[in-house]
Amino acid sequence: MNTLARRLAGAAIFSLGLAATPVLADTPKDTLVMAWQFDDIVTLDPGEIFELSGAEYGAQVYDRLIRFDVNDVSKIHGQVAESWTVSDDGKTFTFTIRDGIKFHSGNPLTAEDVAWSFQRAVKMNKGPAFILTQFGLTPENVDQKVRATDPRTLVFETDKVYAPTFVLYCLTADVSGVVDSKLVKSKEVNGDFGAAFLKTNSAGSGPFILRQWKASELLSLEANANYWGGAPAVKRVLIRHIAEPATQRLLLEKGDVDVARNLKPEQFEPLRGNDKIRIVQAPKGTLYYFALNQKNEVLAKPDVRKAFKYAVDYDGMGKTIMNGLGTVHQAFLPKGFLGALEENPYGYDPAKAKELLKQAGYPDGITVTMDVRNTSPSMDMAQAIQGSAAAAGIKINLLPADGKQVVTKYRARNHEALLYQWGADYQDPHTNADTFAANPDNADDAKAKPLAWRNAWDIPELTKKTLAAVEERDAGKRAAMYQELQREVLETSPFIIMFQQTEVIAERSNVEGLVWGPSFDSNYYWKVSKK
């Protein structure tokens, strides 16, 4: 067993709580080792990735057409595209593709690959497809609307005029990851567009190459020495799924990992005095919330929905469980987005919650099950809500499970209540309005499946208002429309939004160059190095 293997074996032993091997030295200089809870990864396919950890993986392995600047999200830069133009009528976007980019396979990246990647996502119609189909793209017309006119020219046509920035922000999303069409087509089985292959393999052109993925165990990336933007400084990145924050801290202090991603607030203070460790805070556009399935006739009653909003001790959690990890935020647009509402109208009021339950016909209270990802801080939050809600007449039975199980159940609408996170898909307010405040089809077999759909919240009038807001080109008017939408969702929805996340990362002090952006798909390892 080589040195690296011994270290990883030691880490695995610690994570399993078994007898520890002797204290290990620092990790190799050419390898970044990260401890992280990534059990929410369901697939590695950019055409299907729709959860936070998967989005971060995609950002390392796949290039996109364009990206936003992590230091100033108002700026959009080309990645695969070196430039673009917008037609006078505002409906045709023409991109010039960089020359000389190669996929990990060695195949050249052309406009045909970009077009096929978009076409593939639309035709597969998985979770993130709505980001593209909202522009009028369908499996029937996408080959004409998104096309390569030559190896370096991509044309993207929308069905009507939108704010150009809205279209461009959507094209920075995970679903726009460019796949190696030649390789993926060769892996197709029964017309699946290579989905079975890409679920556990990669076909990108990014700075890292997937070498191994073991669900809820290991994600291994190798540097792409031929990356067009410059080879990474480290040769590999090894990400271990370490479920326990205490184990993450122990491994970090011993030098067995370079980065710990899921420490609790009480674990940070002792580390601040350790000159071998630095604490990094990265404000995110990610929201912690729980939702109530409207298929449940009890939870579908307006007074019951509102009772839950008064059954949460927001400030109490903010001072303890979420201290440093997030701030109280109850509207669906994160702070920093156009039109974001910074009003938090709900406070902990168990008496008011009981009165609302009584008005709904439940003077003796109600009982509900809540699915929750068995990670920190989600499980801690769920237990705190369980306690505060009990005093309000709501008995909550918790159903902890790994992220993949929770996500699968959520997508099938088989939950009662469910606690989770939502991260913006792109840096435009429609990204959250379109999921919290729109549900064009509430049928079980609907094509679009936003969060409102997942919770069977049938809202035809609110959906119309959401669609009107995205078409408004005046920024001031548009901001006012989103504020109105947020107030209506706060008042009537089955969503209890609680916190906006601040990601807190503990790094060994010899680690440099990691980028922690405003979203998980803007966390980048490309320029990381170790002194």
GUKOLKOL-124361 format. One line per field, with one value per residue (C-alpha): z, x, y. Coordinates in steps of 0.5 Angstrom, whole numbers, plus 2048, in hexadecimal, padded with zeros to 3 digits. Example, Ala and Ser with C-alpha at 12.3 -4.5 7.8 and 13.67 -1.06 7.14 Angstrom:
<rofis>
up <- [810, 80E] .
east <- [819, 81B] .
north <- [7F7, 7FE] .
</rofis>
This chain:
<rofis>
up <- [800, 7FE, 803, 800, 800, 808, 809, 806, 809, 810, 80E, 80D, 813, 817, 813, 815, 81C, 81D, 820, 81E, 81A, 81D, 81C, 814, 811, 80C, 806, 800, 7FD, 7F6, 7F9, 7FC, 801, 803, 808, 806, 806, 7FF, 800, 7FC, 7F5, 7F1, 7EB, 7E7, 7E1, 7E0, 7DC, 7E2, 7E8, 7EC, 7F4, 7F7, 7F7, 7F0, 7EE, 7F1, 7EE, 7E7, 7E8, 7E8, 7E3, 7DD, 7DA, 7D8, 7D3, 7D7, 7DF, 7E4, 7E8, 7EF, 7F1, 7EE, 7EB, 7E7, 7E2, 7DD, 7DA, 7D4, 7D6, 7D0, 7CC, 7CB, 7C9, 7C7, 7C4, 7C5, 7BF, 7BE, 7C0, 7C6, 7C4, 7C1, 7C5, 7C1, 7C4, 7C2, 7C5, 7C7, 7C2, 7C5, 7CB, 7CB, 7D0, 7D4, 7CF, 7CA, 7C6, 7C4, 7C7, 7C1, 7C1, 7BF, 7C6, 7C9, 7C5, 7C6, 7CE, 7CE, 7C9, 7CE, 7D4, 7D1, 7CE, 7D4, 7D8, 7DF, 7E5, 7E2, 7DB, 7DD, 7DD, 7D6, 7D4, 7D7, 7D1, 7CC, 7CB, 7CA, 7C8, 7C1, 7C0, 7C4, 7BE, 7BA, 7BF, 7C2, 7BC, 7BA, 7B4, 7B3, 7B8, 7BC, 7BB, 7C0, 7BF, 7C5, 7C3, 7C8, 7C7, 7C9, 7CC, 7D3, 7D6, 7D3, 7DA, 7DC, 7D6, 7D7, 7DF, 7DD, 7D8, 7DE, 7E2, 7E3, 7DD, 7D8, 7DA, 7D3, 7D2, 7CD, 7C8, 7C4, 7CA, 7CD, 7C7, 7C7, 7CE, 7CC, 7CE, 7CB, 7CA, 7D1, 7CE, 7D2, 7D9, 7DC, 7DA, 7DD, 7E3, 7E6, 7E1, 7DE, 7D7, 7D8, 7D6, 7DD, 7E1, 7E5, 7E2, 7E6, 7E8, 7ED, 7F1, 7F6, 7F9, 800, 800, 7FB, 7F5, 7F2, 7ED, 7E9, 7E6, 7DF, 7DD, 7D6, 7D8, 7D3, 7D9, 7DC, 7E0, 7E8, 7ED, 7F0, 7ED, 7F0, 7F5, 7F9, 7FD, 803, 805, 80C, 810, 817, 818, 81E, 819, 814, 819, 81C, 815, 814, 81A, 819, 812, 80F, 80B, 808, 808, 80C, 80A, 80F, 816, 81B, 81E, 825, 821, 81E, 824, 826, 81F, 81F, 823, 81F, 81B, 816, 814, 811, 811, 80B, 80B, 804, 804, 7FF, 7FB, 7FF, 803, 808, 809, 80A, 806, 807, 801, 7FF, 7FD, 805, 806, 80D, 80B, 805, 80A, 80A, 811, 812, 80D, 811, 818, 816, 814, 81C, 81E, 81D, 821, 81C, 821, 825, 820, 81D, 824, 825, 81F, 819, 81D, 817, 812, 810, 812, 813, 80C, 80A, 803, 7FD, 7FA, 7FD, 7FF, 7FA, 7F4, 7F0, 7F4, 7FA, 800, 807, 80B, 810, 812, 816, 81E, 822, 825, 828, 82A, 823, 820, 825, 823, 81C, 81D, 820, 81B, 816, 81A, 81E, 825, 828, 823, 81D, 81C, 816, 813, 811, 80C, 80D, 80B, 810, 810, 814, 815, 811, 817, 81C, 819, 819, 820, 822, 81E, 821, 828, 826, 822, 828, 82C, 827, 826, 820, 822, 81D, 81B, 818, 812, 811, 80B, 807, 802, 7FC, 7FF, 801, 7FA, 7F7, 7FC, 7FB, 7F3, 7F4, 7F8, 7FD, 803, 808, 80B, 809, 80B, 805, 802, 7FB, 7F8, 7F2, 7EB, 7E8, 7EA, 7E8, 7ED, 7E8, 7EA, 7F1, 7EF, 7EA, 7EF, 7F5, 7F2, 7EB, 7EA, 7E3, 7E3, 7EA, 7E7, 7E9, 7E2, 7E1, 7DD, 7E1, 7E8, 7ED, 7F4, 7F4, 7F0, 7F5, 7FA, 7F6, 7F7, 7F1, 7F0, 7E9, 7EA, 7EE, 7E8, 7E3, 7E8, 7E8, 7E0, 7DF, 7E4, 7E0, 7D9, 7DD, 7DA, 7DE, 7E4, 7E9, 7E7, 7E7, 7EE, 7F1, 7EE, 7F1, 7F8, 7F7, 7F5, 7FB, 800, 7FD, 7FE, 805, 806, 803, 801, 804, 804, 80B, 809, 80F, 80D, 808, 808, 80A, 808, 80D, 80B, 80F, 80B, 80D, 80C, 807, 802, 7FD, 7F7, 7F9, 7F7, 7FB, 7F6, 7F8, 7F5, 7F6, 7EE, 7EF, 7F4, 7F0, 7F1, 7EB, 7EE, 7F5, 7F7, 7FD, 800] .
east <- [800, 803, 804, 7FD, 7F9, 7FB, 7F9, 7F2, 7F2, 7F3, 7EE, 7E9, 7EA, 7E9, 7E2, 7E0, 7E1, 7E6, 7ED, 7F2, 7F8, 7FE, 7FE, 7FF, 803, 801, 7FE, 802, 803, 801, 7FA, 7F4, 7F0, 7E9, 7E4, 7DD, 7D6, 7D4, 7CF, 7CA, 7CD, 7C8, 7CC, 7D2, 7CF, 7CF, 7C8, 7C5, 7C9, 7C4, 7C7, 7CC, 7D2, 7D1, 7D1, 7D8, 7DB, 7D8, 7DC, 7E3, 7E2, 7DE, 7DF, 7D8, 7D7, 7D8, 7D8, 7D7, 7DD, 7DD, 7DF, 7DA, 7D4, 7D2, 7D8, 7D7, 7DD, 7DE, 7E1, 7E0, 7DD, 7E2, 7DD, 7D6, 7D1, 7C9, 7C5, 7C1, 7BA, 7BD, 7BC, 7C2, 7C8, 7CF, 7D5, 7DC, 7DF, 7E6, 7EB, 7F0, 7EC, 7EC, 7E8, 7EB, 7EB, 7EF, 7E9, 7E8, 7E3, 7DF, 7D8, 7D5, 7D7, 7D3, 7CD, 7CC, 7CD, 7C8, 7C3, 7C5, 7C3, 7BC, 7BA, 7BC, 7B8, 7BB, 7BA, 7BF, 7BC, 7B7, 7BC, 7BD, 7B6, 7B3, 7B6, 7B1, 7B5, 7B2, 7B5, 7B1, 7B4, 7BB, 7BF, 7BD, 7BD, 7C4, 7C9, 7D0, 7D1, 7D8, 7DD, 7DE, 7D7, 7D1, 7CA, 7C5, 7BE, 7B9, 7B1, 7B1, 7B4, 7B7, 7BC, 7C3, 7C6, 7C1, 7C2, 7CA, 7C9, 7C5, 7CB, 7D0, 7CC, 7CE, 7C9, 7CE, 7D4, 7D7, 7D7, 7DC, 7D6, 7DB, 7DC, 7D5, 7D2, 7D6, 7D4, 7CC, 7C8, 7C1, 7C0, 7C2, 7C7, 7CD, 7C9, 7CB, 7D2, 7D2, 7CF, 7D6, 7DB, 7DD, 7DE, 7E0, 7E6, 7E7, 7ED, 7EB, 7EA, 7E5, 7E9, 7E5, 7DE, 7DB, 7D5, 7D5, 7DC, 7E1, 7E2, 7E9, 7EB, 7F1, 7F4, 7F3, 7FB, 7F8, 7F3, 7F2, 7F2, 7F9, 7FA, 7F8, 7FE, 7FB, 7FB, 7F5, 7EF, 7ED, 7E6, 7E4, 7DD, 7DE, 7D7, 7D9, 7DB, 7DF, 7E3, 7E4, 7E7, 7EC, 7EE, 7F0, 7F4, 7F8, 7F9, 7F6, 7F1, 7F3, 7EC, 7E5, 7DF, 7D9, 7DC, 7D7, 7D7, 7DA, 7E0, 7E2, 7E4, 7EA, 7ED, 7ED, 7F3, 7F7, 7FC, 7FC, 7F4, 7F0, 7E9, 7E6, 7DF, 7DB, 7D4, 7D0, 7C9, 7C7, 7C1, 7BF, 7B7, 7B2, 7AC, 7A5, 7A2, 79C, 799, 798, 791, 793, 79A, 796, 792, 794, 794, 798, 79D, 79D, 79E, 7A4, 7A7, 7A6, 7A8, 7B0, 7B5, 7B8, 7BC, 7BE, 7C1, 7C4, 7C8, 7CA, 7CA, 7CA, 7CF, 7D4, 7D1, 7CB, 7C7, 7BF, 7BC, 7B5, 7B4, 7B5, 7BA, 7C1, 7C4, 7C8, 7C3, 7BF, 7B8, 7BB, 7B6, 7B9, 7B3, 7B2, 7AB, 7AB, 7AD, 7AD, 7A6, 7A3, 79C, 79B, 79D, 798, 792, 793, 793, 78C, 78A, 78B, 788, 78D, 78D, 791, 796, 799, 79E, 7A3, 7A9, 7AF, 7B4, 7BB, 7C2, 7C6, 7CC, 7CE, 7CB, 7C4, 7C3, 7C4, 7BF, 7BA, 7BB, 7BA, 7B4, 7B1, 7B2, 7AF, 7AA, 7A8, 7A6, 7A2, 79D, 7A1, 7A4, 7AA, 7AD, 7B3, 7B5, 7BD, 7C0, 7C6, 7C5, 7C4, 7BE, 7BB, 7BC, 7B9, 7B3, 7B2, 7B2, 7AD, 7A8, 7A8, 7AA, 7A5, 7AA, 7B1, 7B7, 7BC, 7C1, 7C0, 7C5, 7C4, 7C5, 7C7, 7C8, 7C2, 7BB, 7B7, 7BC, 7B8, 7B1, 7B1, 7B1, 7AE, 7A8, 7A7, 7A4, 7A1, 79E, 79D, 79C, 7A0, 7A3, 7A4, 7AA, 7AC, 7AE, 7B0, 7AF, 7A8, 7A6, 7AA, 7A6, 79F, 79E, 799, 79A, 798, 797, 79D, 7A1, 79E, 7A1, 7A8, 7A8, 7A6, 7AC, 7B1, 7AF, 7AF, 7B5, 7B5, 7BA, 7B6, 7AF, 7B2, 7B4, 7AE, 7AA, 7AF, 7AE, 7A6, 7A7, 7AB, 7A6, 7A1, 7A5, 7A7, 79F, 79C, 7A2, 7A3, 7AB, 7AE, 7B4, 7B9, 7C0, 7C5, 7CB, 7D2, 7D7, 7DC, 7E2, 7E8, 7EF, 7F6, 7FA, 7FE, 7F9, 7F8, 7F3, 7ED, 7E7, 7E1, 7DB, 7D4, 7D2, 7D4, 7D5, 7DA, 7DE, 7E5, 7EB, 7EF, 7F4, 7F5, 7FC, 800, 806] .
north <- [800, 807, 80D, 810, 80A, 809, 810, 80F, 808, 80C, 811, 80C, 808, 80F, 810, 809, 80A, 804, 804, 809, 808, 80C, 814, 815, 81B, 820, 81E, 81E, 825, 823, 820, 824, 820, 823, 820, 822, 81F, 81E, 818, 81D, 81B, 817, 817, 81A, 81C, 823, 822, 820, 823, 827, 826, 82B, 826, 823, 82A, 82B, 825, 827, 82E, 82A, 825, 829, 830, 834, 839, 83F, 840, 846, 849, 846, 84D, 851, 84D, 853, 851, 84B, 848, 844, 83D, 838, 83E, 844, 849, 84A, 84E, 84F, 851, 857, 854, 851, 84A, 847, 846, 844, 842, 841, 83B, 83B, 837, 831, 82F, 827, 822, 81E, 818, 81D, 81E, 825, 82A, 82D, 831, 82A, 827, 82E, 82D, 826, 827, 82B, 827, 821, 825, 827, 820, 81C, 821, 820, 825, 82A, 82A, 830, 835, 834, 832, 839, 83C, 838, 832, 82B, 824, 826, 82D, 82D, 82A, 830, 835, 833, 832, 832, 836, 834, 831, 838, 83B, 839, 83C, 83C, 83F, 841, 841, 848, 84E, 84D, 852, 84F, 84F, 84A, 845, 846, 844, 83E, 83C, 83C, 836, 82F, 82D, 830, 82C, 82A, 822, 81F, 81D, 818, 814, 814, 812, 80C, 80A, 80B, 805, 805, 80C, 80E, 814, 811, 812, 80B, 80C, 814, 812, 80F, 811, 818, 81B, 822, 827, 82A, 82B, 824, 81D, 818, 812, 80F, 810, 80C, 80E, 811, 80F, 812, 817, 817, 81C, 81C, 822, 823, 825, 827, 82C, 832, 837, 834, 82E, 82D, 82E, 828, 821, 81E, 820, 81B, 81C, 818, 817, 818, 819, 81B, 822, 820, 81B, 820, 825, 81F, 81D, 825, 826, 820, 822, 81C, 820, 827, 82A, 829, 82B, 829, 82C, 82E, 835, 833, 82F, 835, 83A, 835, 834, 83C, 83C, 836, 83A, 833, 835, 83A, 83B, 83E, 841, 841, 844, 840, 841, 83A, 83A, 835, 834, 82E, 82D, 82A, 825, 828, 821, 820, 823, 825, 829, 82C, 830, 837, 838, 832, 835, 83B, 838, 834, 83B, 83D, 837, 838, 83B, 83F, 843, 83E, 839, 840, 841, 839, 834, 839, 83E, 840, 83B, 83F, 845, 845, 846, 845, 847, 843, 847, 847, 84E, 851, 84F, 854, 855, 851, 853, 853, 853, 84D, 84E, 847, 846, 840, 841, 83A, 83D, 840, 83A, 836, 83B, 83A, 832, 833, 838, 832, 82D, 82A, 82C, 826, 828, 823, 81E, 81E, 81B, 81F, 81C, 81F, 81E, 81A, 820, 826, 82B, 828, 823, 828, 82D, 827, 825, 82D, 82D, 827, 82A, 831, 82E, 829, 82F, 832, 82C, 828, 822, 820, 819, 81A, 815, 816, 813, 814, 81A, 815, 812, 819, 81C, 815, 816, 81D, 81D, 817, 81C, 816, 81A, 81E, 823, 824, 828, 82A, 82F, 833, 836, 83B, 838, 83E, 846, 848, 849, 845, 83F, 83E, 842, 83C, 837, 83A, 83E, 83A, 833, 833, 82C, 828, 822, 81C, 81B, 823, 824, 82A, 828, 82E, 82E, 831, 82A, 826, 828, 828, 82F, 831, 839, 83B, 842, 843, 83F, 844, 84A, 846, 845, 84D, 84F, 84B, 84F, 856, 859, 85F, 85D, 862, 85F, 858, 859, 85B, 855, 851, 854, 853, 84C, 84B, 84E, 849, 843, 845, 846, 840, 83A, 834, 836, 838, 83B, 83C, 83E, 840, 83C, 83F, 839, 838, 834, 832, 832, 830, 836, 834, 833, 839, 83B, 837, 83C, 83C, 83F, 841, 83B, 834, 833, 839, 836, 834, 830, 832, 836, 833, 832, 830, 833] .
</rofis>
